[in-house]
Amino acid sequence: MPFLFYLILRLLTRPLVGLRGGTSSKDLEILVLRHQLRVLRRKTGPPKFTPLDRAVLAAASRSLQRSAWASFMVSPSTVLRWRRELVRRKWTYGRSTRMGRPPIDDKVQGLILRMARENPRWGCVRIQGELRKLGIRVGATTIRTLLRRRGLGPAPRRLGPTWSEFLRAQAAGIIATDFFTVETVRCKTLYVLFFIELSTRRVHLAGVTAHPDSGWVTQQGRNLAFELQDRTAPPKFLIRDRDSKFSGPFDEVFHTEGTQVIETPVRSPRANAYAERWVRTVRAECLDWILVVGRRHLERVVRTYVGHYNRGRPHRGLGLGLPEPPPTGPAPVKTREVKRQDLLGGLVHEYQAAAA
């Protein structure tokens, strides 16, 4: 359409100037100046030319001599560029120039942006796993490109130590245990004891106490051993550090179950990397954002997060799977059928298919 209008204007301006180089071209030059004055009156500041303005000036430039182009408000190269755009539109009209992969659905894009805004600490792979859990398959690179285009920067990287080949090969029969401390609002130190299965990444919360003596720790180990009795293959190894809270009776509980206790080297947290990594996860995603009042409050918060970690959080070490997956795989759902469930007062979000 702009190119057709350009041709019509070019035919109409020829009678005004006659042959090129005539003195009557001054009339057309005055017409150009008047038109540009109307453009300046539309808005203060730098003038903005509409496609119609560009077509008028480009058509007039073909009838004026180059010496008379000084009357234009823009440089000659700009006028020539406008004309080249008109010619290009003529030859590309009606043809699609889109190349590459087809874009993802707008509703899926909206769901990705929603997850990124509601969970600023999630990375591209974390969002990809949440979508896969809902039956929506989108590449991590596509998610990263979409977030960058919408001005959403990458989430903080979650770096961790490299696992040894022995732990990878024997993970099915290894569990690890460790303590971590939490300070309450009154600066009282509480100790949290947990166990983690290396093969499934399933976490068992043993308990929370302010005085982790030998008797309490031994009783928590006995409770876990009783829980693991229902399994056909009990764990072969238990990894723990050299903390004095793990006494001889604690080790004897697992020895009676056929589990060998392995102590990590002195000051070597990487030897118990799976437990250390989980401590970092629970702090970064939960405890760093909550003021703990007391022991019961801390135990309730950690137990809620452990349930989310085991049954609702995709794990990168499991191919974006869950430590406790549901018995049946997820069925694809439409984006409008996805609902959000808030845990811990909205600190943690889970996305599930809405009930039919």
Secondary structure, DSSP 8 states (H G I E B T S, - for coil): -HHHHHHHHHHHHHHHH-STT-TTHHHHHHHHHHHHHHHHHHSSSS----HHHHHHHHHHHTTS-GGGGGGSSS-HHHHHHHHHHHHHHHHHTT-----SS----HHHHHHHHHHHHH-TT--HHHHHHHHHHTT----HHHHHHHHHHTT-------------HHHHHTGGGEEEEEEEEEE-TT--EEEEEEEEETTT--EEEEEEES---HHHHHHHHHHHHHHGGGSSS--SEEEE---TTS-HHHHHHHHTTT-EEEE--TT-GGGGHHHHHHHHHHHHHTGGG----SHHHHHHHHHHHHHHHHHT--BGGGTSB-SS--SS------GGGEEEEEETTTTEEEEEE---
